[in-house]
Amino acid sequence: MAEIDQKTDAHSVITEETGIARSEDAGQVQSPSRRGFLTRTGLATVAAMVGTSIPLSKNLPIGFVPAAMAGENVLAGKDGLTLLNDRPVNAETSPHLLDDAITPTNRHFVRNNGIPPEEMDAGSWTLTIDGFVDKPMTLTIADLKEKFEVVTKALTLECGGNGRSAFDPPAKGNQWTLGAIACSEWTGVRLKDVLEAVGVQSNVVYTAHYSADTHLSGDPAKLPISRGMPIAKAMTDEILIAFEMNGAELHPLNGAPLRLVVPGWPASTAQKWLNRIELRDVVHDGPKMTGKAYRVPNRPVAPGEKVAKEDFVIIERMPVKSLVTFPANGAEVGMETEVRGHAWSGDRTVEKLEISTDFGTTWQTAELDAPVNSGAWHNWRANVKFDQAGYYEVWACATDSNGEAQPFAINWNPKGYLNNTMHRVGLRVS
């Protein structure tokens, strides 16, 4: 069981509004324990993590860790994810668990910025579209299904910081390795269709997305994240306002009951717990849109170099990338084995996937499937033979429709974004 490094008294409880630990006797805020989920996370998040409400939450002590999670990185409805952080909840999936052509819900990564809403009732949820529009609307999910064409698409979502752990010197933020990527099937309506219905005025340049989650401080006046995208991107066919994931309701930690899905761009633009879209006549300036958030320097910089805020530009499309999902890193294989995985490249397609088993000296072209629809990743596979037993590595390199290929090493940037170096998997051949 997870060790708790702080003793508590029987009268210490977690406030339901903020999730902050207080002593009923002294009225003082208690310092959080190392694994004290409720002291840092809040009841709504923990309920989503364990998959149900906690009726007797008023009795919970400081440092409480749900027994269902003790000693394991267990999130309700998720299988094998590695928990990177519990305030906010962030969890990734090991590459070998992403072998499915379509990522099942229980293997889809979780990237949160705030505390999920306590109320996620699809029946009463509404979405408001306003700002510089001809006809502002507030729609229920039932309205969306009735008034607009419902479509299902396989769409790739990737966190802009996926691969951050490989940067040296280290970049601040969740130390994602390779698992903040997924391609699930999403069902919803096209954002484009809804925007056309409200009437986009000629001065609109950007969208702004808002949601029902709460800032980590517990202050309802603060937004944890509110990003957007250029209106030209918003009017493309692949962006969905989604209410289903892999044929079922959205997972609570993946944005139930309503979210945006924006393939090919940082997943931070794909607002979860979506309740409002505003059309603006300026580039949106909400939380995580300004400063250095989801931005990279406008030029190559030296590792560790300080970069002025005005020299950062907003990340838009994600770079070309690939993943080896079989065999797993460190696996033992025979003298011949299949190798397979996925490849993707922002708004583009992947034209070629090559693998090397001799440390990049020679390359073998893999069989590469077309995406099942625009916005989905490509699946690929190859058979490899080894001449003798020993340690080998499989390197994967994707080249996209603009001729851009994955590098062996990437230029450093202060926030650790856009790492698209070749994926390498070590194998023991016998």
C-alpha positions as CSV (number, residue, x, y, z in Angstrom):
1,M,0.0,0.0,0.0
2,A,1.2,3.5,-0.7
3,E,3.1,5.0,2.2
4,I,1.5,8.1,3.9
5,D,4.1,10.4,5.3
6,Q,1.9,12.5,7.5
7,K,-0.2,11.5,10.5
8,T,-3.7,12.9,10.8
9,D,-6.1,13.2,13.6
10,A,-9.7,12.0,13.5
11,H,-11.2,15.4,13.2
12,S,-9.3,16.4,10.0
13,V,-11.5,16.4,6.9
14,I,-11.5,17.5,3.3
15,T,-13.6,20.4,2.4
16,E,-16.1,19.4,-0.4
17,E,-15.8,22.8,-2.1
18,T,-12.1,22.9,-2.6
19,G,-10.6,19.6,-1.7
20,I,-8.2,21.4,0.8
21,A,-7.5,19.6,4.0
22,R,-8.6,21.5,7.2
23,S,-8.7,20.7,10.8
24,E,-12.2,21.2,12.2
25,D,-10.8,21.9,15.7
26,A,-8.1,24.5,14.6
27,G,-9.6,25.7,11.3
28,Q,-6.1,25.6,9.8
29,V,-5.0,24.4,6.4
30,Q,-2.9,21.2,6.7
31,S,0.2,20.6,4.5
32,P,-0.4,17.9,1.9
33,S,1.1,14.4,2.2
34,R,3.1,12.9,-0.7
35,R,0.3,10.7,-1.9
36,G,-2.6,12.6,-0.3
37,F,-4.9,12.7,-3.3
38,L,-7.7,14.5,-1.6
39,T,-5.5,17.2,-0.1
40,R,-4.4,18.2,-3.6
41,T,-7.0,16.9,-6.0
42,G,-10.6,17.5,-4.8
43,L,-13.5,15.2,-4.4
44,A,-14.8,15.6,-8.0
45,T,-11.5,14.4,-9.4
46,V,-11.2,11.5,-7.0
47,A,-14.8,10.4,-7.8
48,A,-13.9,10.3,-11.5
49,M,-10.7,8.4,-10.7
50,V,-12.6,5.7,-8.7
51,G,-15.5,5.7,-11.0
52,T,-18.3,6.7,-8.7
53,S,-19.3,9.2,-6.0
54,I,-18.0,9.1,-2.4
55,P,-21.2,9.4,-0.2
56,L,-19.3,9.6,3.1
57,S,-16.6,12.0,1.8
58,K,-17.1,14.3,4.9
59,N,-15.4,11.6,7.0
60,L,-12.2,11.3,4.9
61,P,-9.0,12.0,6.7
62,I,-6.0,14.0,5.5
63,G,-3.6,11.9,3.4
64,F,-6.4,9.6,2.2
65,V,-5.6,7.4,-0.8
66,P,-8.5,5.4,-2.2
67,A,-7.7,1.7,-1.5
68,A,-8.7,0.9,-5.1
69,M,-5.6,2.9,-6.1
70,A,-3.1,2.1,-3.4
71,G,0.1,0.7,-4.8
72,E,-1.2,0.8,-8.3
73,N,-1.7,3.6,-10.9
74,V,-5.4,2.7,-11.2
75,L,-8.0,5.0,-12.7
76,A,-11.5,3.7,-13.0
77,G,-12.2,2.7,-16.6
78,K,-8.5,2.9,-17.5
79,D,-6.1,-0.1,-17.9
80,G,-2.3,0.1,-17.3
81,L,-1.9,3.9,-17.6
82,T,1.0,5.4,-15.7
83,L,-0.2,8.2,-13.4
84,L,2.2,11.2,-13.7
85,N,0.3,13.6,-11.5
86,D,-2.8,13.7,-9.4
87,R,-3.3,17.5,-9.2
88,P,-4.4,17.8,-11.9
89,V,-4.8,14.2,-13.0
90,N,-2.4,13.3,-15.9
91,A,-1.7,9.7,-17.0
92,E,0.0,8.2,-20.1
93,T,-0.1,4.9,-21.8
94,S,3.0,2.8,-22.5
95,P,3.6,2.3,-26.3
96,H,3.1,-1.5,-26.2
97,L,-0.4,-0.8,-24.8
98,L,-1.3,1.3,-27.8
99,D,-1.0,-1.5,-30.3
100,D,-4.7,-1.4,-31.3
101,A,-5.5,0.2,-34.6
102,I,-8.2,2.2,-32.7
103,T,-7.3,3.2,-29.2
104,P,-9.8,1.7,-26.7
105,T,-11.1,4.1,-24.1
106,N,-9.4,2.3,-21.3
107,R,-6.0,3.0,-23.0
108,H,-6.6,6.7,-23.9
109,F,-4.3,9.0,-22.1
110,V,-5.6,11.7,-19.6
111,R,-4.4,15.3,-19.7
112,N,-6.2,17.6,-17.3
113,N,-5.5,21.2,-16.3
114,G,-8.0,21.7,-13.5
115,I,-10.5,19.9,-11.3
116,P,-13.2,18.1,-13.3
117,P,-16.8,19.2,-12.7
118,E,-18.9,17.3,-10.2
119,E,-21.9,17.4,-12.5
120,M,-21.5,15.7,-15.8
121,D,-25.2,14.9,-16.7
122,A,-25.6,14.6,-20.4
123,G,-29.3,15.2,-20.2
124,S,-29.0,18.7,-18.7
125,W,-25.7,19.8,-20.3
126,T,-25.8,22.9,-22.6
127,L,-23.4,24.4,-25.0
128,T,-23.5,28.2,-25.8
129,I,-22.1,29.6,-29.0
130,D,-21.8,33.4,-28.9
131,G,-19.4,36.3,-29.6
132,F,-19.3,37.8,-33.1
133,V,-22.1,35.6,-34.5
134,D,-25.4,36.4,-36.2
135,K,-27.6,34.1,-34.0
136,P,-26.2,33.2,-30.6
137,M,-27.4,29.7,-29.6
138,T,-27.5,27.6,-26.5
139,L,-27.9,23.9,-27.4
140,T,-28.4,20.7,-25.4
141,I,-26.7,17.5,-26.5
142,A,-30.1,16.4,-27.7
143,D,-30.3,19.6,-29.9
144,L,-26.9,18.8,-31.4
145,K,-28.1,15.3,-32.3
146,E,-31.3,16.6,-33.8
147,K,-30.2,19.7,-35.7
148,F,-26.9,18.6,-37.1
149,E,-25.5,15.5,-38.9
150,V,-24.0,13.1,-36.5
151,V,-20.7,11.6,-37.7
152,T,-18.1,9.1,-36.3
153,K,-14.4,9.6,-37.1
154,A,-11.2,8.1,-35.9
155,L,-9.2,11.1,-34.8
156,T,-5.7,11.4,-33.3
157,L,-5.1,13.5,-30.2
158,E,-1.6,14.2,-28.8
159,C,-0.5,16.4,-26.0
160,G,1.9,19.1,-27.2
161,G,4.3,18.0,-24.4
162,N,4.4,14.4,-25.4
163,G,8.1,13.3,-25.2
164,R,9.0,16.1,-22.8
165,S,11.0,13.8,-20.5
166,A,13.7,13.4,-23.2
167,F,14.7,17.1,-23.1
168,D,18.1,18.0,-21.6
169,P,18.2,20.3,-19.7
170,P,14.8,19.2,-18.4
171,A,11.8,21.3,-19.3
172,K,9.1,22.1,-16.7
173,G,5.8,20.3,-16.9
174,N,4.5,16.8,-16.8
175,Q,7.3,14.5,-17.8
176,W,5.5,12.6,-20.6
177,T,7.5,9.9,-22.2
178,L,5.7,8.6,-25.3
179,G,2.2,7.8,-24.2
180,A,0.2,11.1,-24.5
181,I,-1.1,10.0,-27.9
182,A,-4.2,8.1,-29.0
183,C,-6.5,7.6,-31.9
184,S,-10.0,6.7,-30.8
185,E,-13.3,6.8,-32.6
186,W,-15.3,9.9,-31.7
187,T,-19.0,10.5,-32.4
188,G,-20.5,14.0,-32.5
189,V,-21.3,16.9,-34.9
190,R,-18.9,19.0,-36.9
191,L,-17.9,22.2,-35.3
192,K,-18.0,23.7,-38.8
193,D,-21.7,22.9,-39.1
194,V,-22.6,24.5,-35.8
195,L,-20.6,27.7,-36.6
196,E,-22.3,28.0,-40.0
197,A,-25.7,27.7,-38.2
198,V,-24.9,30.6,-35.8
199,G,-23.4,32.8,-38.6
200,V,-19.7,33.7,-38.4
201,Q,-19.3,37.4,-38.8
202,S,-16.6,38.8,-41.1
203,N,-14.4,40.2,-38.3
204,V,-13.9,36.8,-36.6
205,V,-10.3,35.6,-36.5
206,Y,-10.2,33.1,-33.6
207,T,-12.4,30.8,-31.5
208,A,-12.3,30.7,-27.7
209,H,-13.2,27.5,-25.8
210,Y,-14.6,27.3,-22.2
211,S,-15.4,24.5,-19.9
212,A,-16.9,23.5,-16.6
213,D,-13.8,22.3,-14.8
214,T,-12.5,24.4,-11.9
215,H,-9.1,26.0,-11.4
216,L,-6.8,24.1,-9.0
217,S,-7.1,26.9,-6.5
218,G,-10.8,26.2,-6.2
219,D,-11.6,29.8,-7.2
220,P,-14.6,29.6,-9.5
221,A,-13.7,33.0,-11.0
222,K,-10.4,31.5,-12.4
223,L,-10.3,29.3,-15.5
224,P,-7.8,26.4,-15.6
225,I,-7.5,26.6,-19.4
226,S,-9.3,28.4,-22.2
227,R,-7.7,27.9,-25.6
228,G,-8.8,28.4,-29.2
229,M,-7.8,28.2,-32.8
230,P,-7.8,30.4,-36.0
231,I,-11.3,30.4,-37.5
232,A,-9.9,28.9,-40.7
233,K,-8.9,25.8,-38.7
234,A,-12.2,25.7,-36.9
235,M,-14.1,25.6,-40.3
236,T,-12.4,22.3,-41.4
237,D,-14.3,19.1,-41.6
238,E,-12.4,16.9,-39.1
239,I,-13.1,18.9,-35.9
240,L,-15.9,17.5,-33.8
241,I,-18.0,18.5,-30.9
242,A,-18.1,15.0,-29.5
243,F,-20.5,13.2,-27.1
244,E,-19.4,9.6,-27.6
245,M,-16.1,7.8,-27.5
246,N,-15.7,4.4,-29.1
247,G,-19.5,3.9,-29.2
248,A,-20.2,4.8,-25.6
249,E,-20.4,7.9,-23.4
250,L,-17.2,9.9,-22.9
251,H,-15.1,8.8,-20.0
252,P,-15.3,11.4,-17.2
253,L,-11.6,12.1,-17.3
254,N,-11.7,12.4,-21.1
255,G,-14.3,15.2,-21.0
256,A,-17.8,13.8,-20.4
257,P,-20.3,14.6,-21.5
258,L,-19.2,17.0,-24.2
259,R,-15.8,18.0,-25.7
260,L,-14.0,19.2,-28.7
261,V,-11.8,16.8,-30.7
262,V,-9.2,18.7,-32.8
263,P,-6.9,16.2,-34.6
264,G,-3.4,17.1,-35.6
265,W,-3.1,20.1,-33.3
266,P,-2.1,20.1,-29.6
267,A,-4.8,18.3,-27.7
268,S,-5.0,21.4,-25.4
269,T,-7.2,23.0,-28.2
270,A,-9.7,20.1,-27.8
271,Q,-11.5,21.5,-24.7
272,K,-13.0,19.0,-22.4
273,W,-16.3,19.5,-20.4
274,L,-17.1,22.0,-23.1
275,N,-19.9,24.5,-22.3
276,R,-19.2,27.6,-24.4
277,I,-17.5,28.6,-27.7
278,E,-17.0,32.3,-28.3
279,L,-16.0,33.8,-31.6
280,R,-13.5,36.6,-31.3
281,D,-12.1,39.4,-33.4
282,V,-8.6,38.9,-31.9
283,V,-6.4,36.0,-31.1
284,H,-7.8,34.4,-27.9
285,D,-6.0,35.4,-24.7
286,G,-7.4,32.9,-22.2
287,P,-5.4,30.9,-19.8
288,K,-2.7,28.7,-21.5
289,M,-2.9,30.9,-24.6
290,T,-0.4,33.6,-23.6
291,G,3.1,33.8,-22.3
292,K,5.0,30.6,-23.0
293,A,2.2,28.1,-22.7
294,Y,1.9,25.9,-25.8
295,R,4.4,28.1,-27.6
296,V,7.9,27.5,-29.0
297,P,10.7,30.0,-29.8
298,N,10.5,31.5,-33.3
299,R,14.1,30.4,-33.9
300,P,16.5,27.6,-32.9
301,V,17.8,28.2,-29.4
302,A,20.7,26.8,-27.4
303,P,19.9,24.3,-24.6
304,G,19.1,26.3,-21.4
305,E,18.9,29.6,-23.3
306,K,16.5,32.2,-21.8
307,V,14.0,33.3,-24.5
308,A,11.9,36.5,-24.2
309,K,8.2,36.1,-24.2
310,E,7.8,38.1,-27.4
311,D,9.9,35.6,-29.2
312,F,7.5,32.7,-28.7
313,V,4.9,31.6,-31.3
314,I,1.7,29.6,-30.8
315,I,2.0,25.9,-31.6
316,E,-0.4,24.9,-34.4
317,R,0.1,21.6,-36.3
318,M,1.9,18.8,-34.6
319,P,5.0,17.4,-36.3
320,V,5.5,14.1,-38.1
321,K,5.9,11.2,-35.7
322,S,5.7,7.4,-35.3
323,L,5.5,4.8,-32.6
324,V,6.6,1.2,-32.3
325,T,3.9,-0.7,-30.4
326,F,5.1,-4.3,-31.0
327,P,7.3,-5.8,-29.8
328,A,7.5,-3.9,-26.5
329,N,10.8,-2.3,-25.5
330,G,13.0,-4.8,-23.8
331,A,11.1,-7.8,-25.2
332,E,12.8,-11.1,-26.1
333,V,12.1,-12.3,-29.6
334,G,13.1,-15.0,-32.0
335,M,15.3,-14.7,-35.1
336,E,12.3,-13.4,-37.0
337,T,9.5,-11.1,-35.8
338,E,6.8,-8.8,-36.9
339,V,7.3,-5.1,-36.0
340,R,4.3,-2.8,-36.0
341,G,3.0,0.6,-34.9
342,H,1.4,3.9,-35.9
343,A,2.5,7.1,-37.6
344,W,0.9,10.6,-37.9
345,S,1.7,14.2,-38.9
346,G,-0.5,17.0,-37.9
347,D,-2.8,18.1,-40.8
348,R,-0.8,16.0,-43.3
349,T,-0.5,12.4,-44.2
350,V,2.4,10.1,-43.8
351,E,4.0,8.9,-47.1
352,K,6.6,6.5,-45.9
353,L,7.6,4.6,-42.7
354,E,11.0,3.0,-42.5
355,I,12.6,0.9,-39.8
356,S,16.3,0.1,-39.1
357,T,17.7,-2.7,-37.0
358,D,21.4,-1.8,-37.5
359,F,21.4,1.6,-35.7
360,G,20.5,3.6,-38.8
361,T,23.0,2.1,-41.2
362,T,20.3,0.7,-43.5
363,W,16.5,1.1,-43.7
364,Q,13.6,-1.2,-44.6
365,T,10.3,0.2,-45.8
366,A,7.3,-0.9,-43.8
367,E,3.9,-1.6,-45.1
368,L,1.9,1.5,-44.4
369,D,-1.9,1.7,-44.3
370,A,-3.9,4.8,-45.4
371,P,-5.7,6.4,-42.5
372,V,-9.3,5.2,-42.0
373,N,-10.3,8.8,-42.5
374,S,-8.7,12.2,-42.5
375,G,-7.4,13.0,-39.0
376,A,-6.6,9.4,-38.1
377,W,-3.2,7.9,-37.7
378,H,-1.6,5.4,-40.1
379,N,-1.0,1.8,-39.0
380,W,2.1,0.1,-40.2
381,R,4.0,-3.2,-40.0
382,A,7.1,-5.0,-41.2
383,N,8.8,-8.4,-40.8
384,V,12.4,-8.4,-39.7
385,K,15.0,-11.1,-39.6
386,F,18.2,-11.2,-37.5
387,D,21.4,-13.0,-38.5
388,Q,22.5,-13.8,-35.0
389,A,21.4,-13.6,-31.4
390,G,22.1,-10.6,-29.3
391,Y,20.8,-7.1,-28.5
392,Y,19.2,-5.1,-31.3
393,E,17.2,-1.9,-31.6
394,V,14.3,-1.1,-33.9
395,W,14.3,2.5,-35.0
396,A,11.2,3.9,-36.7
397,C,11.2,7.0,-39.0
398,A,8.1,8.5,-40.6
399,T,8.2,10.9,-43.6
400,D,5.1,13.0,-44.3
401,S,3.5,14.4,-47.4
402,N,5.6,17.5,-47.3
403,G,8.8,15.5,-47.2
404,E,9.5,16.2,-43.5
405,A,11.0,13.2,-41.7
406,Q,11.6,12.5,-38.0
407,P,15.0,13.4,-36.7
408,F,17.4,11.3,-34.6
409,A,17.7,14.3,-32.2
410,I,15.6,17.4,-31.8
411,N,16.4,21.1,-31.0
412,W,15.8,22.0,-27.4
413,N,13.0,24.4,-26.4
414,P,12.2,25.8,-23.0
415,K,8.8,24.2,-22.5
416,G,9.7,20.8,-23.9
417,Y,7.2,20.7,-26.7
418,L,7.1,18.9,-30.1
419,N,9.6,16.1,-29.5
420,N,9.3,14.0,-32.6
421,T,12.6,12.1,-32.5
422,M,12.6,8.6,-33.9
423,H,11.1,6.0,-31.6
424,R,13.7,3.3,-30.6
425,V,12.8,-0.1,-29.1
426,G,15.4,-2.4,-27.7
427,L,15.1,-6.2,-28.3
428,R,16.9,-9.3,-27.1
429,V,17.1,-11.8,-29.9
430,S,17.6,-15.5,-29.1
